[in-house]
Amino acid sequence: MAAPLVFDPYSYEIHENPYPTYARLRSEAPVYHNAERGFYALSRYQDVRDAMQDWQTFSSQGGVALEGSGKAPPMIIAMDPPRQTKLRRIISTAFTPRRVAEMEPRVRQLTLHYLLPLLERPEFDFIRDFSAKLPMAVIAAMLGVPEEDHDMLRNWSDTLLHREPDNPHVTPAGVEAAGNIVQYFARAIEERKRRGGVDLLSALLAAEVDGEKLSREEVLGFCFLLIIAGNETTTKMLGNAVDLLYRHPEQRARLVREPQRIADAVEEVVRFDNSTQMLARLVTRDVSLHGVTIPAGARVLLLIGSANRDERAIERADEFDVFRPPVAHLSFGIGTHFCLGASLARLEGRVALEEILRRIPQYEIDESRRERVHSTNVRGYARLPVIPRLGGEAKAYATS
């Protein structure tokens, strides 16, 4: 007899491997209700996709985490149109695809800056020594944050996201960390107002649409969002990519031979094991779906990680295949809340994997010492020990 179906996003067991539970949710309870935690969950691809596009019913008010956004500054990810649309237009004038594309040389330079010294070591922690540093350095460079502050901001971000076992609340240290991030960027905003600058933070302060600019609090909210969501999700995405390619050596070997397919590999990584597993929504009216009525005012989790594995929508959904034809995964959202940072995440993922596979085509991971991060929304590793396997000539090239 199968065990009772229980889905608790705060469970460390779910953090280790949610996918068997997701499969049961899609099959047995496509509209799942957890009365103890006080939420509903949608797990099938079409249901999640439809809810993402129906912002009138599935509102972002209150934030994308199940526990809400607390005292965080106003963030575009926690708003609905028409205000969200207006802010998105203003931010987009500063955070353009062209601005992101122009960053590729700098992203590659930073990638090599962090990667090359690691190849002299017999082992390194991929998260601590590389993937936690690169996204923070990229975002910090965009925002004009000095290098000596990178580790401090990253530590605050990690602390804010961490959850204790089976505890839905932000830890006291996390609350303090959130306040530190807000205060840090509040000071940075005041400095840019006095002195100006050429970074993204200065551009956000100057950007306007139809004569309207972002308020100080809205600029602060976007900086907060970039540091938390943009940094952490890319950090975990890179770790997931290296781990998946280790476990699929034949695909890794083919990517080494066909590096032009690495962009496709990034898409498959975020589909198969996305760092953003779920987003919360607030239901504004009663919704009946699959014989279950979700009452107005309920919190609903949109399980992106499950939707991307739904065999009803994606062929061979439980197979990792970086050479599969393109699929319409939901990892970056859809519609009005499509991720503004998607192009930056794709750029960082592609460039990082190009340089990693070019210089470390062979490596091992000490699976006994891998450690998961414990967060409701973010899936990935807190620790990932990597052992490069380089011969004489290969090592000489890799470190050059």
C-alpha positions as CSV (number, residue, x, y, z in Angstrom):
1,M,0.0,0.0,0.0
2,A,1.3,3.4,-1.0
3,A,2.1,5.9,1.8
4,P,-0.2,8.8,2.3
5,L,0.5,11.6,-0.2
6,V,2.1,14.5,1.7
7,F,3.7,17.5,0.1
8,D,5.5,19.9,2.5
9,P,7.8,22.4,0.8
10,Y,9.6,22.9,4.1
11,S,10.6,19.2,4.4
12,Y,14.3,18.5,4.0
13,E,13.3,15.2,2.3
14,I,11.5,17.2,-0.4
15,H,14.6,19.4,-0.8
16,E,16.7,16.3,-1.5
17,N,14.4,15.0,-4.2
18,P,10.9,16.4,-4.8
19,Y,10.3,14.7,-8.1
20,P,8.7,11.4,-7.0
21,T,6.2,13.4,-4.9
22,Y,5.6,15.7,-7.8
23,A,4.7,12.7,-10.0
24,R,2.2,11.5,-7.4
25,L,0.7,15.0,-7.2
26,R,0.2,15.1,-10.9
27,S,-1.4,11.7,-10.9
28,E,-3.4,11.6,-7.6
29,A,-4.0,15.2,-6.6
30,P,-3.4,17.8,-9.3
31,V,-5.0,20.3,-7.0
32,Y,-3.4,19.4,-3.7
33,H,-4.5,20.9,-0.3
34,N,-2.2,21.0,2.7
35,A,-4.5,22.1,5.5
36,E,-1.7,22.1,8.1
37,R,0.5,24.6,6.2
38,G,-2.5,26.4,4.7
39,F,-1.9,26.2,1.0
40,Y,-3.1,24.6,-2.3
41,A,-0.7,23.4,-5.0
42,L,-1.0,23.0,-8.8
43,S,1.4,20.5,-10.3
44,R,0.4,19.8,-13.9
45,Y,1.9,21.8,-16.8
46,Q,-1.2,23.3,-18.3
47,D,-2.7,24.3,-14.9
48,V,0.6,26.0,-13.9
49,R,0.9,27.7,-17.3
50,D,-2.7,28.9,-17.2
51,A,-2.4,30.2,-13.7
52,M,0.8,32.1,-14.5
53,Q,-1.0,34.0,-17.3
54,D,-4.2,34.6,-15.3
55,W,-2.9,37.3,-13.0
56,Q,-6.4,38.6,-12.3
57,T,-7.2,35.3,-10.5
58,F,-3.8,34.2,-9.4
59,S,-2.4,37.4,-7.9
60,S,1.2,38.0,-7.1
61,Q,0.2,40.3,-4.2
62,G,2.0,39.2,-1.1
63,G,5.0,37.8,-2.8
64,V,6.2,34.6,-4.5
65,A,7.2,32.7,-1.3
66,L,4.6,30.8,0.6
67,E,5.4,32.6,3.8
68,G,4.9,36.0,2.0
69,S,7.3,38.9,1.4
70,G,7.2,40.2,4.9
71,K,8.8,43.6,5.3
72,A,10.7,43.5,2.0
73,P,10.6,46.6,-0.1
74,P,8.1,46.7,-3.0
75,M,9.2,44.3,-5.7
76,I,7.9,44.0,-9.2
77,I,7.7,40.2,-8.7
78,A,5.1,40.8,-6.0
79,M,2.8,43.2,-8.0
80,D,0.0,42.9,-10.5
81,P,-0.8,45.0,-13.6
82,P,-1.4,47.8,-14.2
83,R,1.3,49.0,-11.8
84,Q,3.5,46.0,-12.5
85,T,3.3,46.6,-16.2
86,K,4.3,50.3,-15.8
87,L,7.2,49.4,-13.6
88,R,8.3,46.7,-15.9
89,R,8.4,49.2,-18.8
90,I,10.5,51.6,-16.8
91,I,12.9,48.9,-15.6
92,S,13.2,47.5,-19.1
93,T,14.6,50.8,-20.4
94,A,17.6,50.2,-18.2
95,F,17.7,46.4,-18.1
96,T,17.7,45.9,-21.9
97,P,18.7,42.8,-23.9
98,R,21.4,44.9,-25.6
99,R,22.8,45.9,-22.2
100,V,22.9,42.3,-21.2
101,A,24.5,41.1,-24.5
102,E,27.2,43.7,-24.2
103,M,28.2,42.1,-20.9
104,E,29.4,38.9,-22.5
105,P,33.1,39.8,-22.6
106,R,32.9,40.9,-18.9
107,V,31.1,37.7,-17.9
108,R,33.7,35.6,-19.7
109,Q,36.5,37.6,-18.0
110,L,34.9,37.1,-14.6
111,T,34.4,33.4,-15.3
112,L,38.0,32.8,-16.1
113,H,39.1,35.0,-13.1
114,Y,37.3,32.6,-10.7
115,L,37.8,29.4,-12.7
116,L,41.5,29.3,-13.6
117,P,42.9,29.4,-10.1
118,L,40.7,26.4,-9.1
119,L,42.3,24.2,-11.8
120,E,45.6,24.2,-9.8
121,R,43.8,22.5,-6.9
122,P,43.2,18.8,-6.5
123,E,39.7,19.6,-5.4
124,F,37.4,22.6,-5.0
125,D,33.9,23.4,-3.8
126,F,32.1,24.4,-7.0
127,I,29.5,26.4,-5.1
128,R,31.7,28.3,-2.7
129,D,34.6,28.8,-5.0
130,F,32.9,29.5,-8.3
131,S,29.1,29.5,-8.8
132,A,28.4,31.6,-5.7
133,K,31.0,34.2,-6.8
134,L,30.3,34.6,-10.6
135,P,26.6,35.7,-10.4
136,M,27.2,38.0,-7.5
137,A,30.2,39.6,-9.3
138,V,28.1,40.1,-12.5
139,I,25.1,41.6,-10.7
140,A,27.4,43.6,-8.4
141,A,29.2,45.0,-11.4
142,M,25.9,46.0,-13.0
143,L,24.8,47.7,-9.8
144,G,28.2,49.3,-9.1
145,V,28.9,47.3,-5.9
146,P,32.6,47.3,-4.9
147,E,34.3,43.9,-5.0
148,E,35.1,44.0,-1.3
149,D,31.3,43.9,-0.5
150,H,30.5,40.8,-2.7
151,D,31.0,38.1,-0.1
152,M,29.1,40.1,2.5
153,L,26.0,40.5,0.2
154,R,26.1,36.8,-0.8
155,N,26.3,35.7,2.9
156,W,23.3,37.9,3.7
157,S,21.4,36.4,0.7
158,D,22.2,32.8,1.8
159,T,21.2,33.5,5.3
160,L,17.8,35.1,4.3
161,L,16.9,32.0,2.2
162,H,17.8,29.3,4.7
163,R,15.1,27.5,6.5
164,E,15.4,25.3,9.6
165,P,13.9,21.7,9.4
166,D,10.1,21.8,8.9
167,N,10.0,25.5,9.9
168,P,8.2,27.9,7.5
169,H,9.5,31.1,9.2
170,V,12.5,33.1,8.2
171,T,15.2,32.6,10.8
172,P,16.1,35.6,13.1
173,A,19.4,35.7,11.3
174,G,17.5,35.8,8.0
175,V,15.4,38.8,9.2
176,E,18.6,40.6,10.2
177,A,20.2,39.8,6.8
178,A,17.2,41.2,4.9
179,G,17.4,44.4,6.9
180,N,21.2,44.6,6.2
181,I,20.6,44.3,2.4
182,V,17.9,47.0,2.4
183,Q,20.1,49.4,4.4
184,Y,23.1,48.7,2.1
185,F,21.2,49.6,-1.0
186,A,19.4,52.5,0.6
187,R,22.8,54.0,1.3
188,A,23.9,53.2,-2.3
189,I,20.8,55.0,-3.7
190,E,21.5,58.1,-1.8
191,E,25.1,58.1,-2.9
192,R,24.1,57.8,-6.6
193,K,21.6,60.6,-6.2
194,R,24.5,62.8,-4.9
195,R,27.2,61.7,-7.3
196,G,25.5,60.0,-10.3
197,G,27.1,57.1,-12.1
198,V,27.1,54.9,-15.2
199,D,25.9,51.6,-13.6
200,L,22.5,50.0,-13.6
201,L,21.6,51.5,-10.3
202,S,22.1,55.0,-11.7
203,A,20.2,54.0,-14.9
204,L,17.3,52.8,-12.8
205,L,17.2,56.1,-10.9
206,A,17.2,58.0,-14.2
207,A,14.8,55.7,-16.2
208,E,11.3,56.9,-17.0
209,V,8.3,56.1,-19.1
210,D,5.7,58.7,-20.0
211,G,7.3,61.1,-17.6
212,E,7.2,58.7,-14.6
213,K,10.2,57.4,-12.7
214,L,10.6,54.7,-10.2
215,S,10.3,55.7,-6.6
216,R,13.2,55.3,-4.2
217,E,11.4,52.3,-2.6
218,E,10.8,50.7,-6.1
219,V,14.5,51.0,-7.0
220,L,15.4,49.6,-3.6
221,G,13.0,46.7,-4.3
222,F,14.6,45.9,-7.6
223,C,18.1,45.9,-6.1
224,F,16.8,43.6,-3.4
225,L,15.3,41.3,-6.0
226,L,18.4,41.1,-8.1
227,I,20.6,40.3,-5.2
228,I,18.3,37.6,-3.8
229,A,16.6,36.1,-6.8
230,G,19.1,36.9,-9.6
231,N,22.1,35.8,-7.6
232,E,20.8,32.7,-5.8
233,T,18.9,31.2,-8.7
234,T,21.9,31.4,-11.1
235,T,24.3,30.2,-8.4
236,K,22.2,27.1,-8.0
237,M,21.5,26.7,-11.7
238,L,25.3,26.5,-12.4
239,G,25.7,23.9,-9.7
240,N,22.8,21.8,-10.9
241,A,24.3,21.9,-14.5
242,V,27.7,20.7,-13.4
243,D,26.1,17.9,-11.3
244,L,23.8,16.8,-14.0
245,L,26.6,16.7,-16.6
246,Y,28.7,14.7,-14.2
247,R,25.9,12.1,-13.9
248,H,25.5,12.0,-17.7
249,P,29.1,11.7,-19.0
250,E,28.1,10.7,-22.5
251,Q,26.2,14.0,-22.9
252,R,29.0,16.0,-21.3
253,A,31.5,14.4,-23.8
254,R,29.3,15.3,-26.7
255,L,29.0,18.9,-25.5
256,V,32.8,19.1,-25.3
257,R,32.8,18.1,-29.0
258,E,29.9,20.3,-29.9
259,P,30.1,23.4,-27.8
260,Q,27.6,25.2,-30.0
261,R,25.0,23.1,-28.3
262,I,25.8,24.5,-24.8
263,A,23.0,27.0,-24.9
264,D,20.6,24.1,-25.5
265,A,22.1,22.4,-22.4
266,V,21.3,25.4,-20.3
267,E,17.7,25.2,-21.3
268,E,17.5,21.6,-20.5
269,V,19.1,22.1,-17.1
270,V,16.6,24.7,-16.1
271,R,13.8,22.5,-17.4
272,F,14.9,19.3,-15.8
273,D,16.0,20.6,-12.4
274,N,15.2,24.3,-12.2
275,S,16.6,26.3,-9.3
276,T,13.2,28.0,-8.9
277,Q,10.9,25.2,-8.0
278,M,7.7,27.0,-7.1
279,L,6.0,30.4,-6.9
280,A,3.2,31.4,-4.6
281,R,0.0,33.2,-5.7
282,L,-3.0,34.6,-3.9
283,V,-6.4,33.5,-5.3
284,T,-8.8,36.4,-5.8
285,R,-12.0,34.3,-6.4
286,D,-13.2,30.8,-6.0
287,V,-11.6,28.5,-8.6
288,S,-12.9,25.0,-9.3
289,L,-10.3,22.7,-11.0
290,H,-10.2,18.9,-11.2
291,G,-13.2,18.6,-8.8
292,V,-11.6,20.8,-6.1
293,T,-12.6,24.3,-5.2
294,I,-9.9,26.7,-4.2
295,P,-11.5,29.4,-2.1
296,A,-10.9,33.1,-2.6
297,G,-8.1,34.3,-0.4
298,A,-6.2,31.0,-0.4
299,R,-2.5,30.8,-1.1
300,V,-1.6,28.5,-4.1
301,L,1.8,27.1,-5.0
302,L,2.6,26.9,-8.7
303,L,5.0,23.9,-8.9
304,I,7.2,24.8,-11.8
305,G,9.6,21.9,-11.1
306,S,6.6,19.5,-11.4
307,A,5.1,21.2,-14.5
308,N,8.4,20.9,-16.3
309,R,8.4,17.1,-15.7
310,D,4.7,16.6,-16.8
311,E,4.6,13.8,-19.4
312,R,1.3,15.2,-20.6
313,A,3.1,18.2,-22.1
314,I,6.7,17.2,-22.6
315,E,7.8,14.0,-24.2
316,R,10.2,11.9,-22.1
317,A,9.9,14.6,-19.4
318,D,11.7,12.6,-16.8
319,E,14.8,12.1,-19.0
320,F,17.7,14.6,-19.0
321,D,18.6,15.2,-22.6
322,V,20.5,18.3,-23.5
323,F,20.1,17.5,-27.2
324,R,16.3,17.3,-27.2
325,P,14.3,19.6,-29.5
326,P,13.3,22.9,-27.8
327,V,10.4,22.7,-25.4
328,A,8.3,25.4,-23.9
329,H,9.4,25.0,-20.3
330,L,8.1,27.3,-17.6
331,S,11.3,28.0,-15.7
332,F,11.5,31.7,-16.5
333,G,7.7,32.2,-16.2
334,I,5.4,33.3,-19.0
335,G,3.3,36.4,-19.7
336,T,3.4,39.5,-17.7
337,H,5.8,38.0,-15.1
338,F,8.3,36.5,-17.5
339,C,11.7,36.9,-15.8
340,L,13.4,40.1,-16.7
341,G,16.7,38.4,-15.9
342,A,16.2,35.4,-18.2
343,S,18.7,36.7,-20.8
344,L,21.3,37.4,-18.1
345,A,20.9,33.9,-16.6
346,R,21.2,32.3,-20.0
347,L,24.3,34.3,-20.8
348,E,26.0,33.4,-17.6
349,G,25.0,29.7,-17.9
350,R,26.3,29.5,-21.5
351,V,29.6,31.3,-20.9
352,A,30.4,29.4,-17.7
353,L,29.7,26.0,-19.2
354,E,31.7,26.9,-22.3
355,E,34.8,27.7,-20.2
356,I,34.3,24.8,-17.7
357,L,33.9,22.1,-20.4
358,R,36.7,23.6,-22.5
359,R,39.1,23.4,-19.5
360,I,37.7,20.6,-17.4
361,P,36.2,18.0,-19.8
362,Q,36.7,15.3,-17.2
363,Y,35.9,15.8,-13.5
364,E,34.3,13.9,-10.6
365,I,32.0,15.0,-7.8
366,D,32.3,13.6,-4.3
367,E,28.7,12.7,-3.9
368,S,29.1,11.7,-0.3
369,R,29.9,15.3,0.6
370,R,27.3,17.1,-1.5
371,E,25.0,19.3,0.6
372,R,21.6,20.7,-0.5
373,V,20.5,24.2,0.2
374,H,17.3,24.3,2.4
375,S,14.8,26.7,1.0
376,T,11.2,26.5,-0.2
377,N,11.6,28.2,-3.6
378,V,15.3,27.6,-4.5
379,R,16.7,24.1,-5.3
380,G,20.4,23.5,-5.5
381,Y,23.5,22.8,-3.6
382,A,25.2,24.6,-0.8
383,R,28.3,22.4,-1.3
384,L,29.5,20.5,-4.3
385,P,33.0,19.1,-4.1
386,V,34.6,18.8,-7.6
387,I,37.8,16.9,-8.5
388,P,39.3,17.9,-11.9
389,R,40.8,15.1,-13.9
390,L,43.5,16.7,-16.0
391,G,46.5,15.1,-17.6
392,G,49.8,17.0,-18.3
393,E,48.9,18.6,-21.6
394,A,45.3,19.1,-20.6
395,K,46.2,20.8,-17.4
396,A,48.7,23.1,-19.2
397,Y,45.9,24.2,-21.6
398,A,43.2,24.4,-18.9
399,T,45.1,26.9,-16.8
400,S,46.4,29.0,-19.7
